[in-house]
Amino acid sequence: SYHTLRSWLEALETRGYLKIVKREVDPFFELAAVAKKADGQWAVKFEKVKGYSMPVVAGILSTRQMIAEAMGVSIAEVVTKFAGAQANPVPCRLISREQAPVKEVIIRDHIDIVSMFPVPTHHEKDAGPYITAALLIAKDPSTGVRNVSIHRLQVLGPNKLGILILPRHLWHIYQKAEENDRPLEVALVIGVDPLTLLASQAITPFGFDELEIAGALHGEPLQLVKCETVDIEVPAHAEIVLEGRLLPGVREMEGPFGEYPKYYGPASKKPVIVIDAVTCRRQPIYQTIVAATKEHLLLGAIPREAGLFQIVKQAVPTVQAVHLTPGGACRYHAVIAIDKRNEGEAKNAMFAAFASSAEIKHVVVVDKDVDIFNSEDVEWAIATRCQAGRDVIIISGAHGNKLDPSSDDGISDKMGIDATVPLGAPAERFEKIKIPDFEKIRLEDYLE
Ligand code: FMN
């Protein structure tokens, strides 16, 4: 597997998945625009960012194919491979500072984030430059267990960042520190290998170290090294580490910021991180993830699909596959294919999906002859196998996602659509038409 961002970029280039931009780009909007145009097709390395000598990469995991290659499996195996890694974590290994490339340069004084790093501004109404691809590593003050997550980070001052922390694990850990009026030590890690990046998005029970999932995906322990100014270990082969403290009792204005559902998350007072030290490789590569791109959505989708699949499987053992669709921001819309054996199982699959994550808002359940990765096929099933009065269930006033602007500050309705064929229906009524040997025909052999 690929143990560094660098070796992954080489692999992407060899496969034709990486484009190099030699022309100078402006970190204000132009870089994000080019990355967004390439999104879903190519990763991009910007060699010349206006005002900086450091290169910037974007889109390094922007297709299911790239994710499958990073994992060394086929696209169809990605979700089960991730679920397997999550079920069998591999503890990390500590290496010495001398062995760690991320310690080649250590800076403790005069830290000025935007003059040191080409932090881009992505969308029109973003409040300014944002760090978007940093793994935030922190430890639960009462157990010492590590937590890893990615957060949008607005550069508020030379060594000051504003952070959005949704009410998940990091928030819980930060609350524990804040209750005791103590800062929470953090490390922000930029430019890790693709599997560690993906593992950071795992949906785990509280008290689970995501870096151990990275180890499981690699099939060997992830190598970590101790930080300089905080009691935290970070991936030793990363490009850049910012060490700092999440301050207790401090809130400053952060936002707006263009978010994954393709809306702006509003400005409000948020917690603040102060950076005390920077360590990096000698000529580091800066990484950015442009919000609402395929890369952003897929990073969240794969671990969520893995969790969703496991939970639906408990309710309906014949589940074939699950898909969090890009049109649903890879969070709100789930499509589930089952091999229905008992009437009513489609509804049980829906209940399991709703229970698996508050973010899931609309669930469509289809039979196994529907390609759930093809939205036209899914729509066909809804169009021809569903009667709304019989097959649609609506639950009002459940907990949803605050970033869904149609929700009432996160309170949201849920809808399930059963687009499976009733078991007792005559088989020929719902038989999909087909031409014998259609799959074998190659159009090139017939057209001149
Ligand atoms: N989660 C947040 O709470 N705030 C953010 O600003 C945020 N930004 C993200 C940006 C990117 C590019 C990605 C891929 C994810 C982002 N997330 C954000 C999602 C969290 O990183 C993710 O849900 C993580 O699993 C949460 O971990 P935790 O439950 O251990 O805290």
Boltz pocket constraint, residues with backbone or C-beta under 6 A from the ligand:
constraints:
  - pocket:
      binder: B
      contacts: [[A, 132], [A, 133], [A, 147], [A, 148], [A, 149], [A, 150], [A, 151], [A, 152], [A, 153], [A, 164], [A, 165], [A, 166], [A, 167], [A, 168], [A, 169], [A, 170], [A, 171], [A, 200], [A, 201], [A, 202], [A, 203], [A, 204], [A, 289], [A, 295], [A, 296], [A, 299], [A, 300]]
      max_distance: 6.0
